[in-house]
């Protein structure tokens, strides 16, 4: 992707570039330092960027040294019609079992180590709570060991990998959705869970606090097994006030694709109105990366520019056949006649 951003500008065809960021990266470890330098290089000439949360936006601005006014915040969306609550979804009674659902990659970054230590604490304090865990990964063995050690076979069910088409079926079996991520720029999983009418319990990390209003989520006070367990236990009495259909309707209004597409379109329209950047201007931007990395970036950009000039001499762009403009009318013609009139 980063290579495409560089080549799009090098072609000199007036191509505009927009980068969408879904990730959060640190600044302290060696891997992040080097990766951030690459991001700063590849995004030096980007026309605009989109971040999925305000936290993600701040992280991107710092990592890539982008002007803040060039980065828009547009959240992810969810198709709420595919994540609806069950037809009969009453809150659990005082003596009814409470089901906590976890659907995640079972890896360290998703906080599975926390989950493995928090589940026994929850089960010891509230005999009504049981857990359904969907997903697979390196940490699955840790969960199996926890279940065996604490004899929780009747309280903890491991489904393994869950196809996306079956995610709703698993979510609808629960009352609470538990997200234990250690880092997250947005977390679309809690949107899907809330759309199914589940109350959300989550770690307070990254952009997660921006996603749902306070009455739909319970945050752990700290990133520890004890705090996560306390958050789950605190969420149980709040289930009595949950209207699952109302949760579904609110998520559908807040995060629908029509609104997200309209906001994204405005970014594209703004970018299309920008003037084309010259090679000299791009070299100045690349040089601003740093004394060594900036010089290397300028050399790469100059070599790529010369290569494009050579390709233009070898096979002029004017001789390359353009793709057909695929309009609804043209699609209709093809469906009616089985072919497209290329002479239009």
RODO-2510 file (C-alpha; in nm, 4 decimals, decimal comma):
residues 344
     n   res          X          Y          Z
     1     x     0,0000     0,0000     0,0000
     2     x     0,2757     0,2460     0,0950
     3     x     0,4552     0,1631    -0,2302
     4     x     0,1381     0,2488    -0,4233
     5     x     0,1255     0,5942    -0,2612
     6     x     0,4796     0,6631    -0,3812
     7     x     0,4185     0,5370    -0,7331
     8     x     0,0864     0,7182    -0,7699
     9     x     0,2636     1,0524    -0,7311
    10     x     0,5642     0,9497    -0,9416
    11     x     0,3463     0,8766    -1,2448
    12     x     0,2747     1,2478    -1,2816
    13     x    -0,0818     1,1850    -1,3982
    14     x    -0,2465     1,4054    -1,1384
    15     x    -0,3464     1,1053    -0,9277
    16     x    -0,4668     1,2058    -0,5817
    17     x    -0,3929     0,9855    -0,2805
    18     x    -0,5917     0,9246     0,0380
    19     x    -0,4670     0,6980     0,3163
    20     x    -0,6985     0,5299     0,5685
    21     x    -0,5456     0,4223     0,8991
    22     x    -0,6970     0,1555     1,1248
    23     x    -0,4004     0,0920     1,3533
    24     x    -0,2230     0,2288     1,6576
    25     x     0,1543     0,2093     1,6938
    26     x     0,3897     0,3068     1,9728
    27     x     0,6960     0,5287     1,9739
    28     x     0,9354     0,3591     2,2162
    29     x     1,0314     0,0160     2,0789
    30     x     1,2785    -0,0235     1,7929
    31     x     1,0264    -0,1790     1,5536
    32     x     0,7838     0,1124     1,5941
    33     x     1,0601     0,3712     1,5497
    34     x     1,1661     0,2216     1,2165
    35     x     0,8087     0,1640     1,0984
    36     x     0,7109     0,5204     1,1863
    37     x     0,9996     0,6484     0,9757
    38     x     0,8685     0,4478     0,6785
    39     x     0,5170     0,5822     0,7391
    40     x     0,6511     0,9372     0,7538
    41     x     0,8231     0,8830     0,4181
    42     x     0,5293     0,7224     0,2395
    43     x     0,2749     0,9747     0,3714
    44     x     0,4863     1,2852     0,3098
    45     x     0,3045     1,3566    -0,0159
    46     x    -0,0365     1,2081     0,0630
    47     x    -0,3196     1,4493    -0,0147
    48     x    -0,5386     1,3454     0,2781
    49     x    -0,5720     1,0784     0,5416
    50     x    -0,8653     0,9220     0,7231
    51     x    -0,8499     0,7848     1,0782
    52     x    -1,1217     0,5701     1,2333
    53     x    -1,1134     0,7454     1,5728
    54     x    -0,9796     1,0630     1,7304
    55     x    -0,7169     0,8595     1,9138
    56     x    -0,6116     0,7002     1,5861
    57     x    -0,5965     1,0461     1,4275
    58     x    -0,3685     1,1836     1,6984
    59     x    -0,1467     0,8771     1,6719
    60     x    -0,1201     0,9111     1,2935
    61     x    -0,0471     1,2852     1,3071
    62     x     0,2385     1,2241     1,5505
    63     x     0,3799     0,9207     1,3706
    64     x     0,3699     1,0644     1,0193
    65     x     0,4197     1,4333     1,1093
    66     x     0,1109     1,5210     0,9069
    67     x    -0,0683     1,8560     0,9331
    68     x    -0,3750     1,7898     1,1531
    69     x    -0,6069     1,9618     0,9048
    70     x    -0,5122     1,7003     0,6453
    71     x    -0,6418     1,4111     0,8587
    72     x    -1,0164     1,3483     0,8891
    73     x    -1,1841     1,1304     1,1509
    74     x    -1,4427     0,8965     1,0016
    75     x    -1,5482     0,5942     1,2097
    76     x    -1,6093     0,2451     1,0859
    77     x    -1,9646     0,1383     1,0151
    78     x    -2,1665    -0,1763     1,0618
    79     x    -2,4518    -0,3271     0,8641
    80     x    -2,6974    -0,3498     1,1513
    81     x    -2,9384    -0,5576     0,9440
    82     x    -2,6910    -0,8462     0,9691
    83     x    -2,6569    -0,8128     1,3471
    84     x    -3,0034    -0,8085     1,4966
    85     x    -3,1040    -0,9296     1,8445
    86     x    -3,3075    -1,2485     1,8814
    87     x    -3,6843    -1,2159     1,8479
    88     x    -3,7452    -1,2824     2,2176
    89     x    -3,4682    -1,1149     2,4130
    90     x    -3,5637    -1,0554     2,7743
    91     x    -3,3056    -0,9565     3,0385
    92     x    -3,1989    -1,2484     3,2612
    93     x    -3,3857    -1,2852     3,5890
    94     x    -3,2231    -1,2955     3,9349
    95     x    -3,1707    -1,6719     3,9137
    96     x    -3,1145    -1,7034     3,5392
    97     x    -2,7711    -1,7766     3,3933
    98     x    -2,5767    -1,4831     3,2494
    99     x    -2,3741    -1,5535     2,9372
   100     x    -2,0597    -1,3582     2,8529
   101     x    -1,9486    -1,3857     2,4901
   102     x    -1,5932    -1,3380     2,3675
   103     x    -1,5209    -1,3487     1,9940
   104     x    -1,1641    -1,2611     1,9124
   105     x    -0,8335    -1,3819     1,7812
   106     x    -0,6826    -1,5646     2,0754
   107     x    -0,3528    -1,3773     2,0803
   108     x    -0,1638    -1,1644     2,3317
   109     x    -0,2659    -0,8296     2,1783
   110     x    -0,6319    -0,9163     2,2346
   111     x    -0,5723    -0,9544     2,6081
   112     x    -0,6356    -1,3281     2,6267
   113     x    -0,3839    -1,3542     2,9133
   114     x    -0,6110    -1,1195     3,1098
   115     x    -0,9181    -1,3224     3,0198
   116     x    -0,7587    -1,6494     3,1305
   117     x    -0,6955    -1,5045     3,4769
   118     x    -1,0200    -1,3035     3,5034
   119     x    -1,2637    -1,5856     3,4226
   120     x    -1,1904    -1,7901     3,7396
   121     x    -1,2360    -1,4750     3,9493
   122     x    -1,5769    -1,4065     3,7939
   123     x    -1,6922    -1,7665     3,8232
   124     x    -1,5887    -1,7788     4,1893
   125     x    -1,7921    -1,4688     4,2785
   126     x    -2,1050    -1,5232     4,0665
   127     x    -2,2239    -1,8808     4,0015
   128     x    -2,4692    -1,7630     3,7349
   129     x    -2,2039    -1,6430     3,4880
   130     x    -2,0801    -1,8633     3,2070
   131     x    -1,8543    -1,7861     2,9110
   132     x    -1,8789    -1,8623     2,5396
   133     x    -1,5473    -1,8038     2,3622
   134     x    -1,5164    -1,8000     1,9844
   135     x    -1,1910    -1,7671     1,7977
   136     x    -0,8589    -1,9388     1,7557
   137     x    -0,4948    -1,8528     1,8012
   138     x    -0,1779    -1,9149     1,9963
   139     x    -0,3430    -1,8422     2,3324
   140     x    -0,6168    -2,1033     2,3009
   141     x    -0,4028    -2,3509     2,4947
   142     x    -0,3896    -2,1018     2,7822
   143     x    -0,7699    -2,0962     2,8000
   144     x    -0,7898    -2,4741     2,7857
   145     x    -0,5392    -2,5011     3,0707
   146     x    -0,7390    -2,2488     3,2750
   147     x    -1,0608    -2,4411     3,2202
   148     x    -0,8926    -2,7675     3,3194
   149     x    -0,7142    -2,6257     3,6233
   150     x    -1,0243    -2,4600     3,7717
   151     x    -1,2674    -2,7326     3,6568
   152     x    -1,4838    -2,4903     3,4615
   153     x    -1,5881    -2,7216     3,1785
   154     x    -1,9553    -2,6524     3,2501
   155     x    -1,8964    -2,2736     3,2693
   156     x    -1,6559    -2,2091     2,9817
   157     x    -1,7241    -2,3199     2,6233
   158     x    -1,4578    -2,2884     2,3538
   159     x    -1,6077    -2,2790     2,0045
   160     x    -1,2855    -2,2402     1,8099
   161     x    -1,2816    -2,0380     1,4887
   162     x    -1,6225    -1,8862     1,4092
   163     x    -1,7035    -1,8007     1,0437
   164     x    -1,8210    -1,4421     1,0077
   165     x    -2,1578    -1,5644     0,8824
   166     x    -2,2071    -1,7401     1,2182
   167     x    -2,0923    -1,4546     1,4426
   168     x    -2,4452    -1,3238     1,4988
   169     x    -2,5659    -1,6700     1,6021
   170     x    -2,2994    -1,6835     1,8725
   171     x    -2,3575    -1,3247     1,9875
   172     x    -2,7310    -1,3796     2,0255
   173     x    -2,6635    -1,6528     2,2820
   174     x    -2,5133    -1,3987     2,5209
   175     x    -2,6031    -1,1020     2,7381
   176     x    -2,2583    -0,9422     2,7759
   177     x    -1,9789    -0,9027     2,5227
   178     x    -1,6281    -0,8895     2,6663
   179     x    -1,3480    -0,7066     2,4839
   180     x    -1,0093    -0,7354     2,6529
   181     x    -0,7826    -0,5819     2,3878
   182     x    -0,4566    -0,4227     2,4975
   183     x    -0,4589    -0,1838     2,2020
   184     x    -0,7393    -0,0955     1,9628
   185     x    -0,7964     0,1970     1,7309
   186     x    -1,1724     0,1411     1,7061
   187     x    -1,2933    -0,2186     1,7700
   188     x    -1,5747    -0,2964     1,5301
   189     x    -1,6449    -0,6168     1,7259
   190     x    -1,8150    -0,4209     2,0048
   191     x    -2,0346    -0,2509     1,7436
   192     x    -2,1509    -0,5868     1,6117
   193     x    -2,2162    -0,7052     1,9663
   194     x    -2,4105    -0,3916     2,0612
   195     x    -2,6125    -0,4225     1,7397
   196     x    -2,7162    -0,7672     1,8629
   197     x    -2,8280    -0,6065     2,1878
   198     x    -2,5396    -0,7161     2,4091
   199     x    -2,4093    -0,4981     2,6889
   200     x    -2,0361    -0,4402     2,6374
   201     x    -1,7552    -0,4745     2,8901
   202     x    -1,4168    -0,3543     2,7700
   203     x    -1,0709    -0,2397     2,8593
   204     x    -1,0297     0,1368     2,8261
   205     x    -0,7691     0,1437     2,5498
   206     x    -0,7104     0,3381     2,2281
   207     x    -1,0228     0,4586     2,0520
   208     x    -1,2619     0,2173     2,2276
   209     x    -1,4000     0,4829     2,4703
   210     x    -1,5177     0,6836     2,1681
   211     x    -1,7327     0,4081     2,0180
   212     x    -2,0329     0,3602     2,2483
   213     x    -2,2219     0,5876     2,4913
   214     x    -2,1772     0,5209     2,8670
   215     x    -2,5100     0,3424     2,9083
   216     x    -2,4049     0,0729     2,6608
   217     x    -2,0611    -0,0118     2,7977
   218     x    -1,8809    -0,0839     3,1240
   219     x    -1,5066    -0,0127     3,1286
   220     x    -1,2506    -0,1883     3,3439
   221     x    -1,0808     0,0500     3,5852
   222     x    -0,7393    -0,0870     3,4927
   223     x    -0,5779    -0,3359     3,2572
   224     x    -0,5552    -0,6147     3,5136
   225     x    -0,7400    -0,9459     3,5566
   226     x    -0,8960    -0,8211     3,8802
   227     x    -1,0266    -0,5001     3,7207
   228     x    -1,1614    -0,6911     3,4208
   229     x    -1,3407    -0,9364     3,6478
   230     x    -1,4900    -0,6527     3,8540
   231     x    -1,6149    -0,4846     3,5353
   232     x    -1,7929    -0,8036     3,4270
   233     x    -1,9502    -0,8447     3,7708
   234     x    -2,0563    -0,4779     3,7726
   235     x    -2,2218    -0,5224     3,4337
   236     x    -2,4472    -0,8081     3,5473
   237     x    -2,6958    -0,5935     3,7475
   238     x    -2,7024    -0,3385     3,4637
   239     x    -2,8551    -0,6002     3,2313
   240     x    -3,1979    -0,5397     3,3849
   241     x    -3,2110    -0,2006     3,2127
   242     x    -3,0964    -0,3214     2,8706
   243     x    -3,3440    -0,3003     2,5837
   244     x    -3,1740    -0,5102     2,3162
   245     x    -3,3864    -0,3774     2,0323
   246     x    -3,3102    -0,0204     2,1379
   247     x    -2,9368    -0,0992     2,1391
   248     x    -2,9722    -0,2363     1,7883
   249     x    -3,1595     0,0697     1,6621
   250     x    -2,9112     0,3134     1,8152
   251     x    -2,6086     0,1400     1,6658
   252     x    -2,7790     0,1331     1,3270
   253     x    -2,8344     0,5095     1,3408
   254     x    -2,4913     0,6003     1,4763
   255     x    -2,2821     0,3804     1,2489
   256     x    -2,4620     0,3312     0,9190
   257     x    -2,2718     0,2999     0,5921
   258     x    -2,4650     0,5794     0,4182
   259     x    -2,3363     0,8403     0,6638
   260     x    -1,9806     0,7058     0,6534
   261     x    -1,9831     0,6973     0,2727
   262     x    -2,1110     1,0572     0,2567
   263     x    -1,8345     1,1807     0,4872
   264     x    -1,5726     0,9877     0,2912
   265     x    -1,7038     1,1315    -0,0343
   266     x    -1,6531     1,4844     0,1004
   267     x    -1,2877     1,4033     0,1698
   268     x    -1,2447     1,2717    -0,1846
   269     x    -1,4124     1,5790    -0,3344
   270     x    -1,1851     1,8084    -0,1349
   271     x    -0,8783     1,6146    -0,2483
   272     x    -0,9824     1,6216    -0,6141
   273     x    -0,9913     2,0023    -0,5997
   274     x    -0,6278     2,0256    -0,4862
   275     x    -0,3616     2,1336    -0,7401
   276     x    -0,1149     1,8751    -0,8681
   277     x     0,2197     1,8628    -0,6878
   278     x     0,5446     1,9055    -0,8812
   279     x     0,8518     1,6855    -0,8477
   280     x     1,0397     1,9694    -0,6775
   281     x     0,7645     2,0109    -0,4189
   282     x     0,7627     1,6374    -0,3481
   283     x     1,1401     1,6328    -0,3070
   284     x     1,1139     1,9173    -0,0566
   285     x     0,8585     1,7196     0,1422
   286     x     1,0713     1,4054     0,1334
   287     x     1,3787     1,5995     0,2443
   288     x     1,1906     1,7153     0,5521
   289     x     1,1853     1,3601     0,6893
   290     x     1,5383     1,3967     0,8225
   291     x     1,9002     1,4510     0,7183
   292     x     1,9688     1,0853     0,6337
   293     x     1,6259     0,9331     0,5736
   294     x     1,5196     1,2453     0,3836
   295     x     1,8171     1,2233     0,1476
   296     x     1,7501     0,8541     0,0873
   297     x     1,3825     0,9291     0,0197
   298     x     1,4788     1,1980    -0,2335
   299     x     1,7085     0,9535    -0,4146
   300     x     1,4306     0,6920    -0,4301
   301     x     1,1808     0,9481    -0,5605
   302     x     1,4277     1,0795    -0,8214
   303     x     1,5155     0,7305    -0,9472
   304     x     1,1477     0,6402    -0,9684
   305     x     1,0799     0,9626    -1,1608
   306     x     1,3544     0,8794    -1,4128
   307     x     1,2126     0,5302    -1,4489
   308     x     0,8677     0,6734    -1,5252
   309     x     1,0241     0,9069    -1,7849
   310     x     1,1909     0,6059    -1,9467
   311     x     0,8644     0,4110    -1,9517
   312     x     0,6877     0,7080    -2,1099
   313     x     0,9508     0,7117    -2,3851
   314     x     0,9323     0,3339    -2,4270
   315     x     0,5507     0,3166    -2,4318
   316     x     0,3697     0,6524    -2,4174
   317     x     0,0673     0,6665    -2,1902
   318     x    -0,1371     0,7960    -2,4837
   319     x    -0,0953     0,4571    -2,6537
   320     x    -0,2366     0,2625    -2,3595
   321     x    -0,6022     0,1660    -2,3986
   322     x    -0,8221     0,3257    -2,1345
   323     x    -1,0652     0,1223    -1,9293
   324     x    -1,4320     0,1641    -2,0120
   325     x    -1,6351     0,3902    -1,7869
   326     x    -1,8688     0,1463    -1,6170
   327     x    -2,1962     0,3328    -1,5675
   328     x    -2,5333     0,1864    -1,4647
   329     x    -2,6582     0,2463    -1,8202
   330     x    -2,3683     0,0487    -1,9652
   331     x    -2,4325    -0,2332    -1,7188
   332     x    -2,7979    -0,2367    -1,8312
   333     x    -2,6908    -0,2546    -2,1971
   334     x    -2,4709    -0,5513    -2,1230
   335     x    -2,7479    -0,7340    -1,9388
   336     x    -2,9880    -0,6715    -2,2302
   337     x    -2,7574    -0,7545    -2,5217
   338     x    -2,4785    -0,9532    -2,3646
   339     x    -2,2166    -0,7082    -2,4971
   340     x    -2,0967    -0,3522    -2,4608
   341     x    -2,0845    -0,0956    -2,7396
   342     x    -1,7182     0,0076    -2,7347
   343     x    -1,7759     0,2804    -2,9949
   344     x    -1,9714     0,5003    -2,7537
***
